[in-house]
Amino acid sequence: MMKILNYTSDVFKLANFQYKAEHRKKFFGILWKYLNPVIFMGIYTLVFSAIQQDGNRGFVITMGILIFSGITNSMNGATEWIYNHALINFITVRHALLKLFLSKVLFNFLPVFYLLPVIVIVQLFFFNYDFKFTISESIKILIFAYLVNTLCMIYTFIICIPTTILSKQFIDLQDLIPHVLRVTLYLSPILWVAESSNIYIDTFIKTANPFYFIFDLLNFVIDKDYSLNLISFIIPSLIMFISYYFFLHNSKYISKIRDLILYE
């Protein structure tokens, strides 16, 4: 138990160091990590819950995009995790590299954990005329959102390992990943409910989009009549299996990163 606590403490310390290093020269400092998502939360809430008078979509959209921001920030940042000889010390120390990469993902997901209750409270007290959620229902949604965010954080960490290695081998991947993430966001049931009159197109979108399941889960718990598409879990499960088998199993990623650093 003590080993787990020490391991977790080290990951949080590394994430904290990154906060301080990245924001030390800014006037608002690390507050920007929280101000940025708060600003876009306000925009989406204003547009989709106040102006359009459609509180349910504003709730789903704001929560979905907030969680997705943790994924996009982690994956975009993962393209620069491997740099020159700076990781040599992390490779030679047991579990150090794993702690470092975990801290980088945690760095991007911590604001999500802090801001999810804000979204639920705002929805409950200001935009609840559509759903009429009770306090207990809102608490259940918050707990579910935390579970989804935790699942997404684990999923993101697993796919960030091959991302950081492949981006070192194929530099163009750094420019390609943001576009791929943008397309997957637009092809998810978040800004629109991804249903058309063509069942084949719908099935392809739900099956091929590796992040569709996130917004599907949110719609399932918030929109009470929304059906959960289990086929949207096929590709994420396959990606996790491949990433684990070829990169994480027996710490294969360490030797791959060592070769990239030593022989570049």
N, C-alpha and C positions, 0 to 999 in steps of 0.2 A: 504493500500500500504506500509506503514511504517513497519507493522508487517512482511510482506513478505520480505522486504529488510533486516530487522534485522535477520529474520530466515536464509536467504541466507548468510548473513555475518557471523553468528555463525557457519554454516556448513563449510564455507571457512576457518575460523579461526581454527577449529578443524582439518581440513585436513592439514593446515599449521603446526600446532603443531606436527602432526604425521610425516610430512616430516622432521622437525628439530630433533625429537626424534630418528628417524630411521637412519639418516645419519650424525648425529653430530660428530661422531668419524672418519668418512672417509675423506680422503684427498680431494676428489672432492665433498664431501658433497652431497647435494640434486641433483647435476648434474647427478649422477648415475641413477636417475629415468628417465632421458632423454637420457643419453649416452647409456644405455642398449638397448632400442628400436632403437636408431640411428644405433648402430652396426649391429643388425640383419637386419634392413632395408637395410643397405649397402650390406650385404651378399646376401640377396634375389635379390636385384636390380642387383648386379654383375652377379649372376648365371643365372637368368631368363631373364634379359634384355640386358646384354652385351655379356656374353659367348654364350648363346643360340640364341642371336639375335632375341629375341621375346619380344619386349617391352610391348605388351598388357598383357601377362601373368604376367610379373614382376610387372606391375602396380597393377593388381587385387590382386595378391598374397601378395604383400607388404602391401597394404592398408587393406586387409582382416585380415591378421595375426596381424597387429598392433591393429585393433579394437578388435580382439579376445583376445589379451593380456590383455586388460582391464577386460574382463570377467573372464579369468582364474586366474588373480592375485586377483580379488575380491572374487571369489568363494573359491579359496584355502585359502585365508586369513580369510574368513567367518567361517571356522571350528574352529577358535581360538578367535572369538569375545566374547564368554561367558567364563569368567574366574573368579572362586572363588567368593569373595564378592566385587570385584572391581567395579561392575556395580550397586551396591545398590543405590548410590547417583544419578545415571542417571535414575533409575527407579522411584525414589521418586519425581523428578522434572519433571514438565509437558513438554512433547515434547523433553526432553533431550536425551532420548535413541534413538529416531528417528533421531535427529540431529547427534548423534554420528555415527550411522550406515550409514547415508547418506554421512557423511564426509569420511568414510572408502572407500566407493565405488568411491566417487569423487577423492580421493587420487590416485586411480589406473587408472582413466580415464582422468585426467588432462593432462598427457603426450601425450595421444592420440589426444586430441584437439589441442595441440601445434604443434604436428608433422605431422598432416594431410596436412597442407599447404606445408610443406617441400616435401612430397611425390609428390604432384601435381606439384610443381615447377620443381622438378628434372625430372619428366616425361615429362613436357611440353618442357623443354629446352635441354634435353639430350637424351631422348628415345622416341621421338614423331614420328619416321619415319613410324611406323605401323599405328597408328590411325590418325595422322595429326590433332590433336585437335587444335582448335583456342583458343585464350585466353578466350573468352566468354564461350566456351564449358568447359574449365578447371575450370572456376569459378563456373559453374553450377554443375560440378562433386564435387567440394569442398563443396558447400552448401549441396548437397545431402549426402555427406559423413558425414558432421556435423549432419544432421538430423538422419542418421542411427546410428551414435555413441551415440546421445542423447537417441534414442529409446532403444539401447542396454544397456545404463546405467540404464534406468528406469527398463527394463526387468531384468537386473542383480540384482538390489536392491531388487526387489520383490521376486526373487527366492533365494536370499542370506538369507532372514529372516528364512524360514524353514530350510535352509541348516545349519545355525549356531545353531538352536535349536536341530535338529536331530543329528548333529555331537556330541553334548554334551551327548545325550542319547545313541548313537551308535558310540563309539570311532573309530571303523574301517572305518567309513565314511571318516575320514581324509586321509586315504591311498587310498581309492577307488576313490574319486572325481578326482584327477589328471589323473588317467587312463581313466575315463569316458570322461573327457574333451579332452584327446589326441585322443581317438577313434572318438569322434564327429567331431574333426577337420579333421582327415584323411578321414572321410566319408562325407565331405562337398565339394562342387564344387570349391575348392580353389587351391590345389596342382594338382588337376586333375579335369576334367569336369565329374561329377558323372552321366554318362550315359553308360549303358551297353545294350546288346542285349536282356536282360530279363526285360520286362516291370514290372513284379511283384517285382523284386529286386529293381529296380529304384524307384518304388512307395513306397516301404517299407522304403528305405533310406530317401527319401524326407519327408515322413510322420513321421517317428519315431525319426529323428534327431532334437532335440530342438533348434539347432543353424544353421541349414541348411539355413534358410531364410536370415540370415545376408549376407552370401556369394552370395546367389541367387540375393539379391537386388543389390549388388556391380556389379555382372556380368551383370545384367539387364541394369544398367545405363552406364557402361563402354563398355561392348561388345554390340554393337548396335543391333545385330540380335539375342541376347540371349532371350529366352522366360522365363517369370517369372512363377514359380511353386507356385500357390496359396495354394496348399495342404500343403506346408511346413510351413504355418502359423497356421495350426490346433493345433498341439501339443503345440507350444509356447502360443497360446491363452488359451488353456485348463490349462496349468501350471500356467499362470498368474491368471486365475479365481480361481483355487483351492488354490493357495498361498494367494490370497487376502481374500477369504471367510473364510479360516480356521486360518489365522494368522494375517492379517492386519485389517480386518473388526472389527470395535469397539475396535481396539488396543488389540486384543486377544493375540498377541505375548508377550505383557508386562507381563501378568499373567503367561504365560508359562515360560518365562525367570525367573521371580521371584521365581516360584516353583523350577526350576532347581538350582538356587543359594542357596535358603534357606534350601532345603531338600537334598542337595548332601551329 
